[in-house]
Amino acid sequence: MQPTDLRAGSFSRYPARARAVAVENLPVLRRVPLSLLPLILRMLVDYDWLFPPEQRDLMAELHWLTGLAPDDFDKLMVPFAAIPLSSELTGSDWVNGPRDFTGHLIGFLWSQHKIDAFHRAAGDYDQSRAAALAAPPPVAPRYTFVVVGNGVTATNFAVFRRLRPHGTLFTAIDPAGGLQTLLAALGKRAESAPGPFAHWYVDGGEPEAFPGPAANVACISYGSLAAAVRKELAFLNYDVAHGARQNGSSDGMQGPQQEPSNVEGTVFAMGDLKPKDLGLDGHDTLQRFALSVLAEGSGTQVYSTTFVQWTARECLRRAQPLTLLARFKPRQQAATLNELLARDPFTQPTDAEGSLVDADMGAYLTWINQGRLPGADQSRFLAWFEGHRIAVAIGPSMAKGTISDSPADLAKVLEWMA
């Protein structure tokens, strides 16, 4: 089957909104070469559960392609069309299984020494798309709060060493009520600029109660996903014992309408997991996001610190929130991989000092990821050593590479950042 063979009925297994978008854009989808089209369908098949910025970007891309002059369209597509594909690829169900197709496509391109040609074509496509589709600035400056060091009473570790050159280091913070101050700031911003998935709270344990209204705040925590984590670890243990499949997922539908999997007694890849496998609601965007964090993130199942860092990364990349509060909690003690997979991470002794080191790097990476979003020059970033007197604030009003020993609390720092 080729893209020119697509009909409205080809998307009958897609969710309702994804199907409507596909049918609406059927003329341009028919014109996209098969070596590129499944990359677009990977997003489209999940349209109903994408975050608003992802939906906006996909629709903008389709409208951009539709509006290209014929010569410009051909210039972008000819390099993709020139890549020959095997009969196995063209004969696969790439409409309903675009993830499967792209995985096999990459392997095929390597085997045929065509991967460089594909990368060149993809690079030109991405550059043209980025030039034509500049993301809009946020409606308000982004704020990201990162809380590290829970459970650490004293340390010689140089906290926020990587962040200090980019903002002001405060060394006389009154820690009393600090977390509640940040939660209140998150809630206040969610009230003043409401929007779907515009404000987030990520916690490496059980989330703290908000001191005020918490409407419009998306909350995801490692503790609340304990049952899902245990299910995934059980599946991973089965794979280890029986030899995990190396070539990815099955040939079946990998989109949201795939039938529930029967994983009992079956060796499978983590990419095959669906919400129902982990006891999650397949019709809930936030729980589908949780599935992607657990199934696609390396170590998100076994270390709460990795869970927070990866969740913050994906949240910023995909949801592009106006406000994000990410709080690290102590992870379980380190062990061999086999031990980590075999034991319950929620009942193990924790390593507060090691978790601080993890979280410190996580804070730095979160700042980097925030800086990749539109409006980065007006973004604010605050990292706080929980229960201690150290915080670093980065933003337009914060002097870089400076140290302040003036007594203050986090509310005052937030006031200065504004």
Secondary structure in CASP SS format (residue, H / E / C, confidence):
PFRMAT SS
TARGET T0000
AUTHOR 0000-0000-0000
METHOD secondary structure of the structure
MODEL  1
M C 1.00
Q C 1.00
P H 1.00
T H 1.00
D H 1.00
L C 1.00
R C 1.00
A H 1.00
G H 1.00
S H 1.00
F H 1.00
S C 1.00
R C 1.00
Y C 1.00
P C 1.00
A H 1.00
R H 1.00
A H 1.00
R H 1.00
A H 1.00
V H 1.00
A H 1.00
V H 1.00
E H 1.00
N C 1.00
L H 1.00
P H 1.00
V H 1.00
L H 1.00
R C 1.00
R C 1.00
V C 1.00
P C 1.00
L C 1.00
S C 1.00
L C 1.00
L H 1.00
P H 1.00
L H 1.00
I H 1.00
L H 1.00
R H 1.00
M H 1.00
L H 1.00
V C 1.00
D C 1.00
Y H 1.00
D H 1.00
W H 1.00
L C 1.00
F C 1.00
P H 1.00
P H 1.00
E H 1.00
Q H 1.00
R H 1.00
D H 1.00
L H 1.00
M H 1.00
A H 1.00
E H 1.00
L H 1.00
H H 1.00
W H 1.00
L H 1.00
T H 1.00
G H 1.00
L C 1.00
A C 1.00
P H 1.00
D H 1.00
D H 1.00
F H 1.00
D H 1.00
K H 1.00
L H 1.00
M H 1.00
V H 1.00
P H 1.00
F H 1.00
A H 1.00
A C 1.00
I C 1.00
P C 1.00
L C 1.00
S C 1.00
S H 1.00
E H 1.00
L H 1.00
T H 1.00
G C 1.00
S C 1.00
D C 1.00
W C 1.00
V C 1.00
N C 1.00
G C 1.00
P H 1.00
R H 1.00
D H 1.00
F H 1.00
T H 1.00
G H 1.00
H H 1.00
L H 1.00
I H 1.00
G H 1.00
F H 1.00
L H 1.00
W H 1.00
S H 1.00
Q C 1.00
H C 1.00
K C 1.00
I H 1.00
D H 1.00
A H 1.00
F H 1.00
H H 1.00
R H 1.00
A H 1.00
A H 1.00
G H 1.00
D H 1.00
Y H 1.00
D H 1.00
Q H 1.00
S H 1.00
R H 1.00
A H 1.00
A H 1.00
A H 1.00
L C 1.00
A C 1.00
A C 1.00
P C 1.00
P C 1.00
P C 1.00
V C 1.00
A C 1.00
P C 1.00
R C 1.00
Y E 1.00
T E 1.00
F E 1.00
V E 1.00
V E 1.00
V E 1.00
G C 1.00
N C 1.00
G C 1.00
V C 1.00
T C 1.00
A C 1.00
T C 1.00
N C 1.00
F C 1.00
A C 1.00
V C 1.00
F C 1.00
R C 1.00
R C 1.00
L C 1.00
R H 1.00
P H 1.00
H H 1.00
G C 1.00
T E 1.00
L E 1.00
F E 1.00
T C 1.00
A C 1.00
I E 1.00
D E 1.00
P C 1.00
A C 1.00
G C 1.00
G H 1.00
L H 1.00
Q H 1.00
T H 1.00
L H 1.00
L H 1.00
A H 1.00
A H 1.00
L H 1.00
G H 1.00
K H 1.00
R H 1.00
A H 1.00
E H 1.00
S H 1.00
A C 1.00
P C 1.00
G C 1.00
P C 1.00
F C 1.00
A C 1.00
H E 1.00
W E 1.00
Y E 1.00
V E 1.00
D E 1.00
G C 1.00
G C 1.00
E C 1.00
P C 1.00
E C 1.00
A C 1.00
F C 1.00
P C 1.00
G C 1.00
P C 1.00
A C 1.00
A C 1.00
N C 1.00
V C 1.00
A E 1.00
C E 1.00
I E 1.00
S E 1.00
Y C 1.00
G H 1.00
S H 1.00
L H 1.00
A H 1.00
A H 1.00
A H 1.00
V H 1.00
R H 1.00
K H 1.00
E H 1.00
L H 1.00
A H 1.00
F H 1.00
L H 1.00
N H 1.00
Y H 1.00
D H 1.00
V H 1.00
A H 1.00
H H 1.00
G C 1.00
A C 1.00
R C 1.00
Q C 1.00
N C 1.00
G C 1.00
S C 1.00
S C 1.00
D C 1.00
G C 1.00
M C 1.00
Q C 1.00
G C 1.00
P C 1.00
Q C 1.00
Q C 1.00
E C 1.00
P C 1.00
S C 1.00
N C 1.00
V C 1.00
E C 1.00
G C 1.00
T C 1.00
V C 1.00
F C 1.00
A C 1.00
M H 1.00
G H 1.00
D H 1.00
L C 1.00
K C 1.00
P H 1.00
K H 1.00
D H 1.00
L H 1.00
G C 1.00
L C 1.00
D C 1.00
G C 1.00
H C 1.00
D C 1.00
T H 1.00
L H 1.00
Q H 1.00
R H 1.00
F H 1.00
A H 1.00
L H 1.00
S H 1.00
V H 1.00
L H 1.00
A H 1.00
E H 1.00
G C 1.00
S C 1.00
G C 1.00
T C 1.00
Q C 1.00
V C 1.00
Y C 1.00
S H 1.00
T H 1.00
T H 1.00
F H 1.00
V H 1.00
Q H 1.00
W H 1.00
T H 1.00
A H 1.00
R H 1.00
E H 1.00
C H 1.00
L H 1.00
R H 1.00
R H 1.00
A H 1.00
Q C 1.00
P C 1.00
L C 1.00
T E 1.00
L E 1.00
L E 1.00
A E 1.00
R E 1.00
F C 1.00
K C 1.00
P C 1.00
R E 1.00
Q E 1.00
Q C 1.00
A C 1.00
A C 1.00
T C 1.00
L H 1.00
N H 1.00
E H 1.00
L H 1.00
L H 1.00
A H 1.00
R C 1.00
D C 1.00
P C 1.00
F C 1.00
T C 1.00
Q C 1.00
P C 1.00
T E 1.00
D E 1.00
A H 1.00
E H 1.00
G H 1.00
S H 1.00
L H 1.00
V H 1.00
D H 1.00
A H 1.00
D H 1.00
M H 1.00
G H 1.00
A H 1.00
Y H 1.00
L H 1.00
T H 1.00
W H 1.00
I H 1.00
N H 1.00
Q H 1.00
G C 1.00
R C 1.00
L C 1.00
P C 1.00
G C 1.00
A H 1.00
D H 1.00
Q H 1.00
S C 1.00
R E 1.00
F E 1.00
L E 1.00
A E 1.00
W E 1.00
F E 1.00
E C 1.00
G C 1.00
H C 1.00
R C 1.00
I C 1.00
A E 1.00
V E 1.00
A E 1.00
I E 1.00
G C 1.00
P C 1.00
S C 1.00
M C 1.00
A C 1.00
K C 1.00
G C 1.00
T E 1.00
I E 1.00
S E 1.00
D C 1.00
S C 1.00
P C 1.00
A E 1.00
D E 1.00
L H 1.00
A H 1.00
K H 1.00
V H 1.00
L H 1.00
E H 1.00
W H 1.00
M H 1.00
A C 1.00
END
